[in-house]
Amino acid sequence: MPRGLNNWKYTNVINFLKEHGFLFHEHKKGSHEAWIGNINGVNTIVEVNFIQGNKSYPPRTIETMIRQSTINKKEWKKWYSK
């Protein structure tokens, strides 16, 4: 289970993005995917590294996805506590 920005897995990130209106856009080089959303009238692309299994993203990778999404970090942190 994610705590803050620790222990976020691929499915957690994808579910968060989907709940915030993001849609799969395209496969990128290697194991990356582009997810596109419209946040406050601006098209935003988040590049997500596909990780299989039970591996978690490093916190710096989550920070990068947060910046790309333009969704407030507090929203990411409280999302799992619903």
C-alpha positions in Angstrom: 0.0 0.0 0.0 1.4 3.4 -0.9 2.4 5.7 2.0 3.0 9.2 0.9 5.2 8.8 -2.1 6.7 5.4 -1.1 5.6 2.0 -2.4 3.7 3.3 -5.4 3.4 0.5 -8.0 2.4 0.7 -11.6 -1.3 -0.2 -10.9 -1.5 2.5 -8.3 -0.2 5.2 -10.6 -2.4 4.1 -13.5 -5.5 3.9 -11.3 -4.8 7.4 -9.9 -4.3 8.8 -13.4 -7.5 7.2 -14.7 -9.5 8.6 -11.8 -8.2 12.0 -12.7 -9.3 11.8 -16.3 -6.1 10.5 -18.0 -6.2 8.1 -20.9 -3.6 5.8 -22.4 -2.0 7.7 -25.3 0.8 5.6 -26.7 3.7 3.2 -26.1 7.1 5.0 -25.9 10.6 3.6 -26.3 11.4 0.7 -24.1 8.9 0.1 -21.3 7.4 3.6 -21.2 3.8 4.6 -21.8 2.4 8.1 -22.4 -0.9 8.9 -20.6 -2.7 12.1 -21.6 -5.1 14.2 -19.6 -6.7 17.6 -19.6 -5.9 19.5 -16.4 -7.4 23.0 -16.0 -7.9 23.2 -19.8 -4.3 22.2 -20.6 -3.4 18.9 -22.2 -0.9 17.2 -20.0 1.2 14.1 -20.7 2.6 11.8 -18.1 5.3 9.3 -19.0 4.9 6.1 -17.0 7.5 3.4 -16.8 5.8 0.0 -17.0 7.0 -2.1 -14.1 5.7 -5.7 -13.8 5.1 -7.5 -10.6 5.4 -6.2 -7.1 8.2 -3.6 -7.7 7.7 -0.1 -6.5 8.8 3.2 -8.1 11.6 5.1 -6.5 10.3 8.3 -4.8 12.1 10.5 -7.4 10.3 8.7 -10.2 7.0 9.4 -8.6 8.0 13.1 -8.1 8.7 13.3 -11.9 5.2 11.9 -12.7 3.6 14.3 -10.2 5.4 17.3 -12.0 4.3 16.0 -15.4 0.7 15.5 -14.3 0.4 19.1 -12.8 -1.8 17.6 -10.1 -0.9 18.8 -6.6 1.4 16.5 -4.7 -1.1 16.6 -1.7 -3.7 15.1 -4.0 -1.4 12.2 -4.9 -0.6 11.7 -1.2 -4.2 11.6 0.0 -5.5 9.6 -2.9 -4.8 6.2 -1.4 -6.2 7.1 2.0 -9.8 7.2 0.7 
